[in-house]
Amino acid sequence: MRNSKVMVGLVAAGLLTAGCGSDGSSSASGGDKAQKALPVAVDGPQKDVRKRGDDNIKVTPAPKPGAPLTEQVEHRLREAVLLDVKVPGETSATCPGGVTQKAGAVTQCTVTYAGAEIPYEVKISDSYTKGSMITSYTTTPQKVVLVAKVMYDLLYERYGAESGRDDASRLACEELPVAKAVDWESDTGYTCQYWNKHANGGDGGYRTLRITTGPAGYNTPGFEEVEAD
């Protein structure tokens, strides 16, 4: 997720975007010990995941020119979440009590994506003056969103047939939530795996991948390989 800076004109809003099946086999470990295949097999790219270069996902209708700042901010937040999660989904946003339009003012807002609630902080520029034609503000998410399709897609991208790796196969994950807001720099508690033909003394075995999140600003969780015992 990113910190976005937006400038809004009072007349025209300038919104700146600042497989399944499973083989049931078992084999080796936390790295490589006896371990069953996880239930959701991943055998290709995931449908609906927006790829690099694709058009951004838009929320329509957009606010009309001259719409109240709160309406513009809420619309902007919904699009910001869709840009980050990369998968179309139902969104809503609310800034209880409205956005405070004063220099340096901070407003707490919440965006909902596919049932996951993501808290946001909206800060008006310190240089704002009352009556200005332009209102500049930043939007900062307080959590990152774990999206099942994105993680399945990322697993295939990193370890699948087109990844360039010749040691990995039989990709699978736990059944992940459609969407869930999680803390940065944390272990989400969810795992995926791949079959490594070199593991277990060359006999092959499953390697476990924890799904973890990076520092604030990294908008997609990633994988951390569990070392073999």
Secondary structure as the mmCIF struct_conf table of DSSP 4:
data_model
#
loop_
_struct_conf.conf_type_id
_struct_conf.id
_struct_conf.beg_label_comp_id
_struct_conf.beg_label_asym_id
_struct_conf.beg_label_seq_id
_struct_conf.end_label_comp_id
_struct_conf.end_label_asym_id
_struct_conf.end_label_seq_id
STRN STRN1 SER A 4 GLY A 9
BEND BEND1 LEU A 10 ALA A 12
STRN STRN2 SER A 26 SER A 27
STRN STRN3 ALA A 28 ALA A 28
TURN_TY1_P TURN_TY1_P1 SER A 29 ASP A 32
BEND BEND2 LYS A 33 ALA A 34
STRN STRN4 GLN A 35 LYS A 36
HELX_LH_PP_P HELX_LH_PP_P1 ALA A 37 LEU A 38
BEND BEND3 PRO A 39 PRO A 39
STRN STRN5 VAL A 40 ALA A 41
BEND BEND4 GLY A 44 GLY A 44
HELX_LH_PP_P HELX_LH_PP_P2 PRO A 45 GLN A 46
TURN_TY1_P TURN_TY1_P2 LYS A 47 ASP A 48
HELX_LH_PP_P HELX_LH_PP_P3 VAL A 49 LYS A 51
TURN_TY1_P TURN_TY1_P3 ARG A 52 GLY A 53
BEND BEND5 ASP A 54 ASP A 54
HELX_LH_PP_P HELX_LH_PP_P4 ASP A 55 ILE A 57
BEND BEND6 THR A 60 PRO A 61
HELX_LH_PP_P HELX_LH_PP_P5 ALA A 62 LYS A 64
TURN_TY1_P TURN_TY1_P4 PRO A 65 GLY A 66
HELX_RH_AL_P HELX_RH_AL_P1 LEU A 69 VAL A 85
BEND BEND7 VAL A 87 VAL A 87
STRN STRN6 THR A 91 THR A 94
TURN_TY1_P TURN_TY1_P5 PRO A 96 GLY A 97
BEND BEND8 LYS A 102 LYS A 102
TURN_TY1_P TURN_TY1_P6 ALA A 103 GLY A 104
STRN STRN7 VAL A 106 TYR A 113
TURN_TY1_P TURN_TY1_P7 ALA A 114 GLY A 115
STRN STRN8 ALA A 116 ILE A 124
TURN_TY1_P TURN_TY1_P8 ASP A 126 SER A 127
TURN_TY1_P TURN_TY1_P9 LYS A 130 GLY A 131
BEND BEND9 MET A 133 MET A 133
STRN STRN9 ILE A 134 PRO A 141
BEND BEND10 GLN A 142 LYS A 143
STRN STRN10 VAL A 144 VAL A 147
HELX_RH_AL_P HELX_RH_AL_P2 ALA A 148 TYR A 159
BEND BEND11 GLY A 160 GLY A 160
TURN_TY1_P TURN_TY1_P10 ALA A 161 GLU A 162
BEND BEND12 SER A 163 GLY A 164
BEND BEND13 ASP A 166 ASP A 167
STRN STRN11 ALA A 168 CYS A 173
BEND BEND14 VAL A 178 VAL A 178
STRN STRN12 ALA A 179 VAL A 182
BEND BEND15 TRP A 184 SER A 186
STRN STRN13 ASP A 187 ASN A 196
TURN_TY1_P TURN_TY1_P11 LYS A 197 ALA A 199
HELX_RH_3T_P HELX_RH_3T_P1 ASN A 200 GLY A 202
TURN_TY1_P TURN_TY1_P12 ASP A 203 ASP A 203
STRN STRN14 GLY A 205 THR A 212
BEND BEND16 PRO A 215 PRO A 215
TURN_TY1_P TURN_TY1_P13 ALA A 216 GLY A 217
BEND BEND17 THR A 220 THR A 220
STRN STRN15 GLY A 222 GLU A 225
HELX_LH_PP_P HELX_LH_PP_P6 VAL A 226 ALA A 228
#
